[in-house]
Amino acid sequence: RSQFMRKKTIYWTPMDGNAFGIMLRTRHKMNRMLWNVRAASKTTAPRYKFGVRVPRNRQEAMEFDKRNGNQLWHEATNLEIDQLHDYEMFRDIGKNARPPKDYQRIRLHLVYDVKHDLRRKARMVAGGHVTEVPKDSTYSSVVSLRSMRIVMFLTKLNGMNLCAGDVGNAYLTAYTSEQVYTIAGPEFGELAGHTLVI
């Protein structure tokens, strides 16, 4: 509708130079307002996946568990935190401890999802946008669907067996070259408030 109104304004309104400038500023203001509304709806509107409402943060996840009378999101969160501990991702230097010199603070937060079999999934992610950009390439390729179809076709054509695998929590096995630390949040349980070096 706004696009239609804009076209009508451009084509049907006789304008001098000043009126065009006013109309152009108004159009930019309208576009900014529309962008703000769209951006706000993405962050505040409820998100559903497979008919299950997906929480936006840990607090909302715990509220959903309480409302639903189960512990599904809590268990997903604990599973993710336990895996981080199993892989020894953090070195605890104490509660309210000063971080090592030349280390950057990075914020961690949980992202929630629902799997196709309705399992709840929590993933701890880092705000990498606040650290300095590494000089090396950070590109991570993903196999395309077309390539997979070609491989499957050639496998069947040549009477071969096709095997597939998945590396669970592959990102946990990679070492980081950045010197970063975080302050543990409430999702870390008894480590909440501790300074953790990644």
N, C-alpha and C positions, 0 to 999 in steps of 0.2 A: 504494500500500500504506500509506504513512504517513497519507494522508487517511482511509483506512478505519479504521486504528487510532485516529486522533484522534476519529472519530465514535463508535466503540465506547466510548472513554474518557469522552466527554462524556455519552452517553446511558445507559450501563450502570453507572457508578460512583456510588454515593450519596456525596455530599460535604457537608461543612460549609463555612463561609466560608474557613477556613485551607487546607483541602485543595484548594479551587478555585483559590486563589492560587498554590499550589505547582504544580498541574497547568497553569495558565496560563503561568507562568514556564517550565516544562518545554516547553510547546508552542512558545513564542517561541524558546527555545534550539534546539529541533529544527528550526524553520523557518530560523533563521540558519545552522545546520549544513548543511541541504539547499541553501540559497542559495549558501554558500561552495563546496560540492562542484560545483554547476552552473557557477558562475563559473570555478572552477579548470579544469574540463573544457573550457570554451570557449577558454581561453588555452593549454592544454597539449596537448589532443587534436590529432592530425594532421588537416589539412584538405585535402580532395581536391576538384578541379573537373575535370570531363571526364576522370576517371581519372588526372589528374596531381596529385601532391602539391604543395601551395602552401606556400612558405616563409613563416615569420612575421617574419623579419628578414633583414638582409643576410648575417650569418654563416651562417645556415641555408641561404640561397640559394647561397652559394659552396660549402657542403658538398654540396648536391644536385648542382651542376655537376660537382664532383670525382668524386662517386660515379657519376654517369651518363656521365662521359667526354665532356661537351659544355660549351658556354659560353652556353647559352640565357639563363639568369638574369643572367649577367654582362653579356651584350649588351643585355638589357632595361634593366639598371641604367645602363649607359653611355649608352644612347639617351636616357633621362630626364635625366641630368646634362648631356649635350650640348645638349638642348633648353633647359634652364635657362640655360646659357651663351649660346646663340644669341639668346634673348630678353633678355639682359643683366639677369637678375633680381637679381644681387648686385653690390655694390661692395666690392671687396676692400680692406681697410685694413691688411692685414699679418698676419703670424703672431704670435699671442699679443698682439695690439694691444688697447689699451683701447678699449671701445666709446664712441661719442659720448655726451655727457651727455643724460639724459632718455630714453634708448633702453632698451627692454625686451628681455631675451633670450627667444628662442623656440626650442624644440627642433624639429628636423626628423627625420623618419624615413621609411623606404621601406615602402610597402605593395605587396605582390605579388599578381598575379592571373593567370589563364589565360583567354585569349579563346576564343570558340567555334571558331575555326580552329586552336587549340592554340598560338597565339603566346603568348609570355610577356610580361607587362606589369609594369612597375615604375612606381610613382607616388610622387613626393616629397610628403609632407604635413607640415603644420606643426601643432604642438600649440597651436592657437588658444585652448584652454581656459585657458591661463595668462596671457593678455593681458587688459587691461581691456575690458569690453563696450562696443562703440561705441554712441553715442547714436542713430545713425540705424538704420533698419530693416535687418536682415541677411537677410530672407526672400528665398529664391530659388525661384521657382515652376518646376514641370515640367509639361509638357503631359500631360494624362490620356489614357489609351487610348481612352476613350469619345469624347473630342473628335477624336482622330485618325480614328476609325472614321466619325464624322459627316462630317468633311472629305473622306475618301476616297469615301464614298457620294455626297456632293453633286458631287464632281468627276466621278465616273463617270456620274451621272445627267444632268449638263449637258454631257457629251462634252468635258470639258476635260483638259488634261495636268496631272499632278501632279509637282512637283519637290521634292526634299528635299536638305538640306545638313547638314553638320556642321562646326563650328568646332573644329579640332584644338587642344588645349591652350588652350581659351578662358580658363581662369583665369590663364594667364600674361600675357594682354594687359590685364588689369585692374590699375589702380594701387592701392596700399595707402595708407590714410590713417594707419595706425598707424606709430609709430617703433619698429621692431624690428630686431634683429640676431641672428645665429646663429654658432656655432662650427662650422666645416666638419668633418664626420666623414671616415672612411676612404674612403667612396664617392666623395668629391670628388677622389681621387687626389693630385696634387701640391699641392692647396690644403688638404689635411687640416691642421687646427689653426689655420687662418686665421680671422680675424674678418670675417664677411661682413655687410654692411648690406643689408637687403632693400628 
